[in-house]
Each structure stands twice: as structure tokens, then as C-alpha cells.
């Protein structure tokens, strides 16, 4: 018990959901009962029925995870991406529990909470690294914005009635240009997110690659592209056209004036995810999208 008490887990939850509040209460009680310490943001603690033993921190900074061995995130995709920001900045592995719809970043569902607690207490989990992208916005030769993403960096139009005019570049060479609603530059992790909705391929997480997926392009050649993980992808917004906007993971945004250039390359810092089991990505894909596999017989023995 004394040994466990020296261990601390950070909990991040979507407190606006009743399911998240109930789940947080169950997880916190289970961890405390097993002797682990629990840390929570004070702003979230106001909405959670937490025991006095829970450590409260004031500011949502990477330093608030100092000394924590794990970050448990309870919520949907948006909450999990918020958790990924903490995980990347702190280096602490994130274990996501899906309380939303699809939740590809999550390792467990709400019905698995007791198992999650048991696995955390016994340290029965592994940690894998997920590739990110670093994003740089240039204007007139100057760097005007930098960002990063776990899923994708999306260049999109602002005006509903006007297309975004862009030229695509890979490794310093132009590929094609067209009018479109936007361009998604994604990681393998993001291939099941916005890039998937835009018609891009599903890429297994262990495959190292970058994706460039057009959104509603007005062009004969506007296919999704899969490049080397060491490639540099660029989207140039043509001069004298309406401005665009850059979204990173659907959470952080900046305006792109006409003539802006967005460069996307492999991120220097990955996001570490805690894994509880060795289920194949194929099984995860089938389960998350409820794919029809009836009639499958498997390989002959």
C-alpha cells in the first residue's frame, strides 16, 4: 500500500457529461482504494464528487503532470485530443476511456472501467508511441505561426460560397493545384478521423507515413496521396483569393491569408499511448465501424 501511494495518476474528464462524472467517481475510488494517488484540475473537481485525498492543481500546464506515471482521460474524441495535448507536452502516457461514439484513440470503453483500474494498479499495460506532425505557416517568407497535430492539420476555406484555391507540393516539388473545400494532411492515427471522412485511406498505426487528402476538389486529379514519413507536405493558398483557415486536430485554429504557405512534416515529439491488450487494429476497425464480416471462414488449417 505504501509503495502504491507513491504512485500518482492524473485524471482528465469531460465533466459536462453525466457519464463522465459517474465514470470519474468509479475510477478515482478504485485507484484510491488500491493506494494510488490521484490528481485532478481544480476547475474540473468542482463538477466531480471527489474524496478529500485527491490532489488538486490550479493551472492546466504540462507541469501539472510532474510525478505522474499515467494520464487517464474519460470522454469522447474531443476530450481525448485535449488529453493528447497534455500527454505530448509532458511525456506522460495517456490511457483513453471512450465515452463518446467512435473513439479510435481510446483503449477502453465505459463498461471496462473496473478492468482499467485493475490494469493500472498492477501496471499491466504497455506504452506505444504515435507519430505527430509539426506545422509551420509562412507568409511572405516569414514564419507567422507554428503548431502540431496528432490526427491532422487541415487547410480549409472560410467562405461557404467560394472555393479555396491551392497548389500542393511534396518534397519541394509541385504536384497539382485546384479549387476545393480544403486539404487534410494527416498521420496514420488521423487516417480514421477527418481524413477518413474526406475519402482518404485507412492506414494501420504501425505504418509510418503522411497523408494528403483533398476535400471536395474541383479537379480531375485529386486523389489521396500517401508519402514517406520523412516527406515535407506543403499547401500554398494562391494570392488574390479569399483567405483560408488552418485547423490542428479540430481544436486550434489560425487564419490563413491569401498567399500563405502551410508546411507539414513529421513531428519531433510523439504522443505516448498506454495499451491494455494486444487486439489487432483490424479487429478494432471492424468493431468501431461495425463492419459486416459475417460469412468469413478464415485461412484453411
C-alpha positions in Angstrom: 0.0 0.0 0.0 2.8 2.4 0.9 4.6 1.6 -2.4 1.4 2.3 -4.4 0.8 5.6 -2.5 4.0 6.9 -4.1 2.4 6.4 -7.5 0.2 9.1 -8.9 -2.3 9.1 -11.8 -3.7 12.2 -13.4 -7.4 12.2 -14.3 -8.9 14.3 -17.1 -12.6 14.1 -17.7 -15.4 15.7 -19.8 -17.3 16.9 -16.7 -20.1 18.2 -18.8 -21.3 14.7 -19.3 -23.1 12.8 -16.6 -21.5 9.5 -17.8 -18.0 11.1 -17.4 -18.9 12.2 -13.8 -20.0 8.7 -12.8 -17.0 7.1 -14.5 -14.6 9.5 -12.9 -16.1 8.7 -9.5 -15.7 5.0 -10.0 -12.1 5.3 -11.3 -11.0 7.7 -8.5 -12.4 5.5 -5.8 -10.9 2.4 -7.3 -7.4 3.9 -7.5 -7.5 5.4 -4.0 -8.7 2.1 -2.6 -5.7 0.4 -4.1 -3.3 3.0 -2.6 -2.6 5.1 -5.7 -2.6 8.9 -5.6 -5.0 10.8 -7.9 -4.5 14.3 -9.3 -7.2 16.4 -10.9 -7.6 20.0 -12.2 -9.4 22.1 -9.6 -11.7 23.6 -12.3 -12.9 20.0 -13.1 -13.0 18.9 -9.5 -15.9 21.4 -8.8 -18.1 19.2 -11.0 -16.9 15.8 -9.6 -17.8 14.1 -6.3 -14.2 13.6 -5.2 -12.8 12.5 -1.9 -10.5 14.8 0.1 -7.5 12.7 -0.7 -7.5 13.8 -4.3 -4.7 16.2 -5.2 -5.9 19.4 -6.9 -3.8 21.5 -9.3 -4.7 25.1 -10.3 -3.3 25.5 -13.8 -3.6 23.3 -16.9 0.1 23.2 -17.8 2.4 20.3 -18.7 4.0 20.7 -15.2 0.7 19.7 -13.5 1.6 16.1 -14.6 5.0 16.2 -12.9 5.5 12.9 -11.0 2.5 11.2 -12.6 3.0 7.8 -14.2 -0.2 7.9 -16.3 -2.9 10.2 -17.6 -6.4 8.7 -17.7 -8.8 10.5 -20.0 -12.6 10.0 -19.8 -14.7 11.3 -22.7 -15.2 11.5 -26.4 -12.8 12.2 -29.2 -12.6 15.9 -28.3 -11.6 15.2 -24.7 -9.1 12.5 -25.9 -7.5 15.1 -28.2 -7.3 17.5 -25.3 -5.6 14.8 -23.3 -3.2 14.2 -26.1 -2.0 17.9 -25.7 -1.2 17.1 -22.1 0.4 13.8 -23.0 2.7 15.3 -25.7 3.8 18.2 -23.6 4.6 16.2 -20.5 5.7 12.9 -22.0 3.3 11.0 -19.7 1.4 8.1 -21.4 -2.3 8.6 -22.0 -4.9 5.9 -21.4 -8.2 6.9 -23.0 -11.6 5.6 -22.0 -14.2 6.2 -24.7 -17.5 7.8 -23.5 -18.4 9.1 -27.0 -19.1 7.4 -30.3 -16.1 6.0 -32.2 -13.1 6.9 -30.1 -10.2 5.3 -32.0 -7.8 7.0 -29.6 -9.4 5.2 -26.7 -8.1 1.9 -25.3 -11.2 1.0 -23.3 -15.0 1.6 -23.2 -17.1 2.7 -20.2 -18.0 -0.9 -19.4 -14.3 -1.7 -18.9 -13.7 0.8 -16.0 -13.1 -1.9 -13.3 -10.6 -3.6 -15.6 -8.9 -0.3 -16.4 -8.4 0.3 -12.7 -7.0 -3.2 -12.1 -4.6 -2.9 -15.0 -3.4 0.5 -13.9 -2.9 -0.7 -10.3 -0.9 -3.8 -11.4 1.0 -1.8 -14.1 -0.4 -4.3 -16.7 -0.2 -2.0 -19.7 2.3 -1.2 -22.4 3.2 2.1 -23.9 3.4 2.8 -27.7 4.4 6.0 -29.4 2.1 7.6 -32.0 3.6 9.8 -34.8 2.6 13.5 -34.8 3.1 16.3 -37.3 4.7 19.7 -36.9 3.0 22.5 -38.8 4.6 25.8 -39.9 2.7 28.7 -41.6 4.7 31.1 -43.8 3.7 34.5 -45.2 6.0 36.5 -47.4 8.9 34.4 -46.4 8.3 34.8 -42.6 7.1 32.2 -40.2 3.8 33.6 -38.8 2.6 30.5 -36.9 3.7 27.1 -35.6 1.6 24.2 -34.3 1.4 20.5 -34.2 -1.2 17.7 -34.5 -1.8 14.1 -33.6 -4.6 13.5 -36.1 -4.3 16.1 -38.8 -3.6 19.6 -40.0 -6.5 20.8 -42.2 -6.4 23.8 -44.5 -10.0 24.8 -45.2 -12.0 27.5 -46.9 -13.7 30.2 -44.8 -16.4 31.4 -47.2 -19.2 28.9 -48.0 -19.8 30.3 -51.5 -16.1 30.5 -52.6 -13.7 27.6 -53.1 -10.2 27.7 -51.7 -7.6 27.8 -54.5 -4.4 25.9 -53.6 -1.3 24.3 -55.0 0.0 21.1 -53.4 3.7 20.4 -53.0 5.6 17.4 -51.8 9.4 17.4 -51.0 9.9 20.8 -52.7 8.1 19.9 -55.9 4.6 21.0 -57.1 2.1 18.2 -57.6 -1.1 19.8 -58.6 -3.4 22.7 -58.0 -7.2 23.1 -57.9 -10.2 24.7 -56.2 -11.5 22.8 -53.2 -13.1 22.9 -49.8 -9.8 22.1 -48.2 -6.8 19.8 -47.8 -6.2 17.4 -44.9 -2.6 16.5 -44.0 -2.9 13.5 -41.6 -0.9 11.0 -39.7 -1.7 7.2 -39.7 -3.6 7.8 -36.4 -5.6 10.6 -38.1 -6.4 8.3 -41.1 -9.6 7.2 -39.2 -10.6 10.8 -38.3 -11.1 13.8 -40.7 -9.1 12.2 -43.5 -11.4 9.2 -43.4 -14.5 11.4 -43.8 -12.8 13.1 -46.7 -12.3 9.8 -48.5 -8.8 9.0 -47.5 -7.4 5.5 -46.9 -7.2 3.8 -43.6 -3.6 3.4 -42.5 -2.6 1.0 -39.8 -0.9 2.8 -36.9 2.4 0.9 -37.2 2.8 2.2 -40.8 4.9 5.3 -40.8 3.6 7.6 -43.5 2.0 11.0 -44.1 -1.4 11.5 -45.9 -2.6 14.4 -48.1 -6.4 14.2 -48.7 -8.3 16.8 -50.8 -11.8 17.8 -49.6 -14.4 18.2 -52.4 -11.8 19.1 -55.0 -12.9 20.6 -58.4 -10.3 18.7 -60.4 -9.7 15.5 -62.5 -6.7 14.5 -60.4 -7.5 14.9 -56.8 -6.6 11.6 -55.3 -5.5 11.0 -51.7 -1.7 10.8 -51.5 0.4 8.6 -49.1 4.0 9.7 -48.8 7.2 8.8 -46.9 7.2 9.8 -43.2 10.2 11.9 -44.0 8.4 13.9 -46.7 7.5 17.6 -46.3 4.0 18.4 -47.4 3.0 21.9 -48.4 -0.2 23.6 -49.2 0.0 27.1 -50.8 -3.0 29.3 -50.8 -3.0 31.3 -54.0 -2.7 35.1 -53.9 -5.7 37.2 -54.7 -8.2 34.6 -53.4 -10.4 34.5 -50.3 -8.4 33.6 -47.1 -8.5 30.1 -45.6 -8.1 28.7 -42.1 -5.8 26.1 -40.5 -7.3 23.7 -38.0 -5.0 21.4 -36.0 -6.8 18.4 -34.6 -10.1 20.4 -34.8 -9.0 22.3 -31.6 -6.6 25.0 -32.6 -7.1 27.4 -35.4 -5.5 30.3 -37.2 -6.5 32.4 -40.3 -4.6 31.8 -43.5 -4.4 35.0 -45.6 -4.1 34.8 -49.4 -0.6 33.7 -50.3 0.0 31.8 -47.1 2.0 28.6 -47.2 1.5 25.7 -44.8 4.3 23.1 -44.3 3.6 19.8 -42.6 6.3 17.4 -41.6 6.8 14.5 -39.1 6.6 15.8 -35.6 9.7 15.9 -33.4 7.7 14.8 -30.3 5.3 11.8 -30.4 2.3 11.1 -28.2 2.6 8.1 -25.9 -0.5 5.9 -25.5 -1.0 3.2 -22.9 -2.3 -0.1 -24.2 -4.1 -2.7 -22.1 -4.3 -5.5 -24.6 -2.9 -6.7 -28.0 -6.1 -6.7 -30.0 -5.2 -6.2 -33.7 -6.0 -2.9 -35.4 -8.1 -5.0 -37.9 -10.4 -6.1 -35.0 -10.5 -2.5 -33.7 -11.5 -1.2 -37.1 -14.3 -3.8 -37.5 -15.6 -3.1 -34.0 -15.5 0.7 -34.2 -17.2 0.9 -37.6 -19.4 -2.2 -37.1 -18.2 -3.6 -40.4 -20.0 -6.6 -41.9 -17.8 -9.7 -41.6 -20.4 -12.5 -41.4 -19.5 -15.4 -43.6 -15.8 -15.1 -43.0 -14.2 -18.6 -42.8 -10.6 -17.7 -42.2 -7.5 -19.4 -43.6 -7.7 -23.1 -44.1 -5.9 -25.2 -41.5 
